[in-house]
Amino acid sequence: MTEKFTRAEVAEHNSNKDVWMIIGNKVFDVTKFLDEHPGGCEVLLEKAGEDRTEAFEDIGHSSDARTLKEDYLVGEIVDEEKWQYSYDKKPTGHETADKNGQHPLETYVFPVVVVAILGLLYYLFS
């Protein structure tokens, strides 16, 4: 069974000798990872004891980094304090599609290409 922590309990682990953080309602003790973090230990220390889900997702960590973080898992947030995150619901960038499953760019590319070809033909043959 996974150990459960309140957000207040996690917040107490905010020194350079004891660094915990929350990512996706999971609690990680990253103290031993401080010297190995590619972005430097300051990145982890500045928000120690806090929820870092948004920052973790925004950075675009590799699949290796996502797997590695599980080595530092110590528990999860108690059910009544779990947050709902938007990163797992909203599509981004090239994944965004309209209700017909088409990328918005596809909707405009074909008509623009047709108009450009017609314009070129008109210019060449008039």
N, C-alpha and C positions, 0 to 999 in steps of 0.2 A: 504494500500500500504506500502511496506517495505521501510524503509529509506535506502538510498545508501550513501556509504562513499568511499573516495579515500584511497589508501594505505597510503598516506602521512597524512591524517586526523587520521587514526587509529594509526599511529606511534607516534602521539602527546600524546597518552594516555599510558604513560609508567612509571608512578610513583607508589609508594606503596599505594597511595590514589586514583588512577585512572588507572586501569589495563584493557586494551582491548587487544584482540588477534583475529586473523583470523584463522578459521578452515573451509576448504572447501569453500572458498569465502564467508563465512558468518562471521559477526562481533559479537563478544561476549564481554560483560562487565563482567569480572569475579572478580571485586573488592570485592564484598560481599562473594565470594567463597574462598578467600585467606586462611582464617583460617580453612576452612573445607576440603581443598584439601588433600587427603590421602598422597600424595608425598611431602607435605609441601609447604608453600607459596613461597619459594625460586625458585622452579621449574617454577612457573608462572611468578614471577617477573623478572627472568633473561632474558626472551625474550618477555617482555611486549611490545605491540605495533607492534608485528611482526606476520608473517604467521607461524602458528604452526601446520599446517595440517600434515606434515610428522611425526613430533614427536608424535602427537595425535594418528595417525594410527599405528605407530611402537610400541607404548606401549601396544597396544591391550586392550583398555578400554572395560569394560563390557557394556552390553546393558543398564544397569541402568545408567552408567556414560554418555552414548550417549544421553539418554533421559533427564537426569538432565541438560546437557549443554544447551538444548533448552530453559531452564528457564532464561538463561542469554543472549539470542539473542537480539541484538539491531538493526541489519540491515544486509546489505550485501555490497559487494564490487561493485563499479560501473562497468557496463558491459565491458567497454574498458580496465579495469585493472584486469579482472578475469583471473585466471590461470587455465590451464588444468593440472590435477593431475594424476600421474601414478597409484596411489593406487586403483583407481576404474576400472582400465583396465587390470592389469596383475594378473593372478592367482598366488597363492603362495603355497608352501609346498605341502600338500596332494591334493590340488585342481588342480595341474598341470596335464594335460593329453595330450597325443599325438593326432595326427589328427584323429585316430580311436576311440578316447574316452577312451583309456586305460592309466592307470597310468604307467609311465616308469618302475617301479619296477615289475609290472605284466609281462612285456615283457621279463624280464630276469629270474624270479623266476621259471617258468615252465621248461624251458630248463635246468637250473641248477639242479633242483630236479630230472629230468629224468636222467641226466648224473650221479648224485650221486647214484641213485638207480641202474643203470646199472653197475657202478663201484663196488658197494657193492655186487651185484649178481655175477659179474665176480670173485671178491675176494673170495667169499664164495664157489663157485662151480668149481673153477679151481685148 
